[in-house]
Amino acid sequence: MRLKDKVAVVTGGGGGLGEGISLCLAREGAHVVVSDSKLETAEKVAARVREKGVKAIALQTDVRFSDQCQDLIDTTLREMGGLDILVCSAGVGGYAPDREPGKPLNIENITDEEWNMVIDVNLKGVFLCNRAAIPHFKKQKSGKIINIASIGARMPLDFLAHYDTSKAGVIALTQAVAMHMARYNVNVNSVCPGLIKTEMGSNMGQLLSDSHPVFRGMNPDDVFDTLVKNSVRKRTPQTAEDIGNAVVFLASEEGKEIVGQGLNVCGGMYFS
């Protein structure tokens, strides 16, 4: 086991990508704090984590608020006795669930509310959690921070300007934190997932079916499959486990010389 008895925090751990990451960390022996804005979903994932023979607790955290991010770190240290790995995977997709069907998808129609929500959760939330954990990692003189970005940061789309901007910010923030923390033996990196059929990915299929002229009227699952066929060179989507495996690698001793990098896990959507 590559992470035996390490303590990991996973934000957005209550489902989708965060759930997959939590389970991969547990598989490698890490004890996991499953943090999510919905306590019920976090508790369900924590129960699955414990089935792998490690400790797990569920905490409710809205990463938009600094006091809740600080409480997440403080509670982890108090309840779990330490912190070795921070994975910031909490995120939102960009458009409100009650968005008017058929309204054209473009940058002109992104509302102030949609912009603010995406930036607050996807970028500010990563900053607040990183900032809250930094004093502990500096004192400990070891640790791993992995921030989840997106391949959208590398290849932005006009109608996802808010989402892609937030994820590009995560890559830049990760590099800035990495510069600050490398001297303390703390590795900070990001992972850029491609197309993953989580709830967020399915919602995107529905959104494109409702409002994009190329996909309007298509079955949302067919929309997703078409995107994979036309964008991913391996012609297969990524899974939450694929991203979790990348996180495990970066969190393990095998990744000790990787600092400030953005690891693309996208099946060849983008080459860098």
C-alpha positions as CSV (number, residue, x, y, z in Angstrom):
1,M,0.0,0.0,0.0
2,R,1.5,3.3,-1.1
3,L,-0.3,5.5,1.3
4,K,-0.6,3.3,4.4
5,D,-1.8,5.3,7.4
6,K,-1.6,8.7,5.7
7,V,-4.5,11.1,6.4
8,A,-6.2,12.6,3.4
9,V,-8.8,15.3,3.0
10,V,-11.0,15.3,-0.1
11,T,-13.3,18.2,-0.8
12,G,-16.2,17.5,-3.0
13,G,-15.9,13.9,-1.8
14,G,-19.6,13.1,-1.6
15,G,-20.0,11.9,-5.2
16,G,-18.7,11.7,-8.7
17,L,-15.0,12.5,-9.1
18,G,-14.4,13.2,-5.4
19,E,-15.9,9.8,-4.5
20,G,-13.7,8.0,-6.9
21,I,-10.6,9.8,-5.5
22,S,-11.6,9.0,-1.9
23,L,-11.9,5.3,-2.7
24,C,-8.6,5.2,-4.6
25,L,-6.8,6.8,-1.6
26,A,-8.5,4.3,0.7
27,R,-7.5,1.4,-1.5
28,E,-3.8,2.4,-0.9
29,G,-4.2,2.6,2.8
30,A,-5.0,6.3,3.5
31,H,-7.5,7.3,6.1
32,V,-9.9,9.8,4.5
33,V,-11.9,12.8,5.5
34,V,-14.8,13.0,3.1
35,S,-15.8,16.7,2.8
36,D,-18.9,17.8,0.9
37,S,-21.5,20.6,0.9
38,K,-24.1,17.8,1.5
39,L,-23.4,15.9,4.7
40,E,-25.6,13.0,3.7
41,T,-23.7,12.2,0.5
42,A,-20.4,12.6,2.4
43,E,-21.5,10.1,5.0
44,K,-22.4,7.5,2.3
45,V,-19.0,7.8,0.7
46,A,-17.3,7.6,4.1
47,A,-19.1,4.3,4.8
48,R,-17.7,3.0,1.5
49,V,-14.2,4.1,2.4
50,R,-14.4,2.3,5.8
51,E,-15.3,-0.9,3.9
52,K,-11.7,-0.8,2.7
53,G,-10.4,-1.2,6.2
54,V,-9.3,2.4,6.9
55,K,-10.7,5.2,9.0
56,A,-13.1,7.8,7.5
57,I,-15.2,10.7,8.7
58,A,-17.7,12.9,6.9
59,L,-17.7,16.6,7.3
60,Q,-20.0,19.2,5.8
61,T,-18.0,22.1,4.2
62,D,-19.0,24.9,1.9
63,V,-15.6,25.8,0.4
64,R,-16.8,29.3,-0.5
65,F,-16.3,30.3,3.1
66,S,-13.0,30.7,4.8
67,D,-14.2,29.8,8.2
68,Q,-15.6,26.5,7.0
69,C,-12.4,25.6,5.2
70,Q,-10.4,26.4,8.3
71,D,-12.7,24.3,10.4
72,L,-12.2,21.4,7.9
73,I,-8.5,21.4,8.5
74,D,-8.7,22.0,12.3
75,T,-11.3,19.2,12.7
76,T,-9.2,16.8,10.6
77,L,-6.1,17.5,12.8
78,R,-8.2,17.0,15.9
79,E,-10.2,13.9,14.9
80,M,-7.7,12.1,12.7
81,G,-4.5,13.1,14.4
82,G,-2.8,14.6,11.4
83,L,-3.0,15.6,7.8
84,D,-0.7,14.4,5.0
85,I,-2.7,14.9,1.7
86,L,-5.2,17.6,0.7
87,V,-7.2,17.0,-2.5
88,C,-9.3,19.9,-3.6
89,S,-12.0,18.4,-5.9
90,A,-15.1,20.4,-5.0
91,G,-16.5,22.0,-8.1
92,V,-19.6,23.0,-10.0
93,G,-20.3,22.8,-13.7
94,G,-21.3,26.3,-14.5
95,Y,-25.0,26.7,-15.3
96,A,-27.9,26.9,-12.9
97,P,-30.3,23.9,-12.9
98,D,-33.3,26.3,-13.6
99,R,-31.6,27.8,-16.6
100,E,-34.2,28.6,-19.4
101,P,-34.1,25.6,-21.8
102,G,-33.1,26.6,-25.3
103,K,-31.4,29.9,-24.2
104,P,-28.3,30.1,-26.5
105,L,-25.0,29.0,-24.9
106,N,-22.4,31.7,-25.2
107,I,-20.4,34.1,-23.1
108,E,-23.0,36.8,-23.5
109,N,-25.6,34.7,-21.7
110,I,-23.5,33.8,-18.6
111,T,-25.2,35.6,-15.7
112,D,-23.4,37.4,-12.9
113,E,-24.8,34.7,-10.5
114,E,-23.5,31.8,-12.6
115,W,-20.1,33.5,-13.0
116,N,-19.8,34.2,-9.3
117,M,-20.8,30.7,-8.2
118,V,-18.3,29.0,-10.5
119,I,-15.4,31.2,-9.5
120,D,-16.3,31.1,-5.8
121,V,-16.5,27.3,-5.7
122,N,-14.0,26.2,-8.3
123,L,-11.2,28.7,-7.7
124,K,-11.8,30.6,-4.5
125,G,-12.6,27.4,-2.7
126,V,-9.3,25.8,-3.7
127,F,-7.5,28.9,-2.6
128,L,-9.2,28.9,0.8
129,C,-8.5,25.2,1.5
130,N,-4.9,25.5,0.4
131,R,-4.4,28.6,2.5
132,A,-6.0,26.9,5.6
133,A,-3.7,23.8,5.2
134,I,-0.4,25.7,4.5
135,P,0.6,26.4,8.2
136,H,0.2,22.8,9.2
137,F,2.2,21.5,6.2
138,K,4.9,24.1,6.8
139,K,5.3,23.1,10.4
140,Q,5.2,19.4,9.5
141,K,7.7,20.0,6.7
142,S,6.0,17.4,4.5
143,G,2.7,17.0,2.7
144,K,1.0,16.7,-0.7
145,I,-1.6,19.1,-2.2
146,I,-3.4,18.0,-5.3
147,N,-5.9,20.5,-6.9
148,I,-8.3,19.3,-9.5
149,A,-8.4,21.5,-12.5
150,S,-9.8,20.5,-16.0
151,I,-8.7,20.0,-19.5
152,G,-11.0,22.9,-20.2
153,A,-8.3,25.1,-18.8
154,R,-6.1,24.1,-21.7
155,M,-8.8,24.3,-24.5
156,P,-11.5,26.7,-23.4
157,L,-15.0,27.1,-25.0
158,D,-16.9,30.3,-25.2
159,F,-20.0,29.0,-23.5
160,L,-17.9,27.6,-20.7
161,A,-15.9,30.8,-20.2
162,H,-16.6,30.9,-16.4
163,Y,-15.8,27.2,-15.8
164,D,-12.7,27.1,-18.0
165,T,-11.4,30.4,-16.5
166,S,-11.9,29.0,-13.0
167,K,-9.9,25.9,-13.9
168,A,-7.1,27.8,-15.6
169,G,-6.9,29.8,-12.3
170,V,-6.5,26.6,-10.4
171,I,-3.5,25.7,-12.5
172,A,-1.9,29.1,-11.9
173,L,-2.8,29.0,-8.2
174,T,-1.3,25.6,-7.9
175,Q,2.0,26.8,-9.4
176,A,2.1,29.8,-7.0
177,V,1.5,27.6,-4.0
178,A,4.0,25.1,-5.2
179,M,6.7,27.8,-5.5
180,H,5.9,28.8,-1.9
181,M,5.8,25.3,-0.4
182,A,8.6,23.4,-2.2
183,R,11.2,24.7,0.4
184,Y,9.1,23.0,3.1
185,N,9.2,19.6,1.3
186,V,5.5,19.9,0.3
187,N,4.5,18.9,-3.2
188,V,1.7,20.9,-4.9
189,N,0.3,19.8,-8.2
190,S,-2.9,19.8,-10.2
191,V,-4.7,17.2,-12.3
192,C,-6.6,18.0,-15.4
193,P,-9.4,15.5,-16.1
194,G,-10.9,15.1,-19.6
195,L,-14.4,13.8,-20.2
196,I,-15.9,11.9,-17.3
197,K,-19.4,10.6,-17.1
198,T,-20.2,11.8,-13.6
199,E,-23.3,13.7,-12.7
200,M,-21.6,16.9,-13.9
201,G,-20.8,15.3,-17.2
202,S,-24.4,14.0,-17.6
203,N,-25.7,17.5,-16.8
204,M,-23.5,18.9,-19.5
205,G,-25.0,16.5,-22.0
206,Q,-28.5,17.6,-21.0
207,L,-27.5,21.3,-21.3
208,L,-26.1,20.8,-24.8
209,S,-29.1,18.9,-25.9
210,D,-31.4,21.7,-24.7
211,S,-29.4,24.7,-25.9
212,H,-26.6,24.0,-28.4
213,P,-27.5,24.1,-32.1
214,V,-25.2,21.1,-32.9
215,F,-26.7,18.8,-30.3
216,R,-30.2,20.2,-29.8
217,G,-32.8,17.4,-29.4
218,M,-30.2,14.6,-29.0
219,N,-30.4,12.2,-26.2
220,P,-28.0,13.5,-23.5
221,D,-26.1,10.2,-23.4
222,D,-25.6,10.4,-27.1
223,V,-24.3,13.9,-26.8
224,F,-21.6,12.7,-24.3
225,D,-20.7,9.8,-26.5
226,T,-20.4,12.1,-29.5
227,L,-18.1,14.4,-27.6
228,V,-15.9,11.5,-26.6
229,K,-15.8,10.1,-30.2
230,N,-14.9,13.5,-31.7
231,S,-12.5,14.8,-29.0
232,V,-10.8,12.0,-27.2
233,R,-8.1,10.3,-29.3
234,K,-8.5,7.0,-27.4
235,R,-12.2,7.2,-28.1
236,T,-13.0,6.3,-24.5
237,P,-14.1,8.5,-21.6
238,Q,-12.1,8.8,-18.5
239,T,-13.4,7.5,-15.2
240,A,-13.3,8.8,-11.6
241,E,-10.9,5.9,-10.9
242,D,-8.5,7.1,-13.6
243,I,-8.3,10.5,-11.9
244,G,-8.0,8.8,-8.5
245,N,-5.1,6.8,-9.7
246,A,-3.3,10.0,-10.8
247,V,-4.0,11.6,-7.4
248,V,-2.6,8.5,-5.7
249,F,0.6,8.7,-7.8
250,L,1.1,12.4,-7.0
251,A,0.4,11.8,-3.3
252,S,2.8,8.8,-3.0
253,E,6.5,8.7,-2.6
254,E,6.7,8.0,-6.4
255,G,5.7,11.6,-7.1
256,K,8.2,13.2,-4.7
257,E,10.0,15.1,-7.5
258,I,6.9,16.4,-9.2
259,V,6.3,20.0,-8.3
260,G,3.9,22.6,-9.7
261,Q,2.8,20.5,-12.6
262,G,-0.6,20.1,-14.2
263,L,-1.1,16.4,-15.1
264,N,-3.5,15.9,-18.0
265,V,-5.6,12.7,-17.7
266,C,-7.7,13.1,-20.8
267,G,-7.1,10.2,-23.2
268,G,-5.3,12.4,-25.6
269,M,-7.8,15.3,-25.9
270,Y,-4.9,17.7,-25.4
271,F,-1.1,17.3,-25.9
272,S,1.4,19.4,-23.9
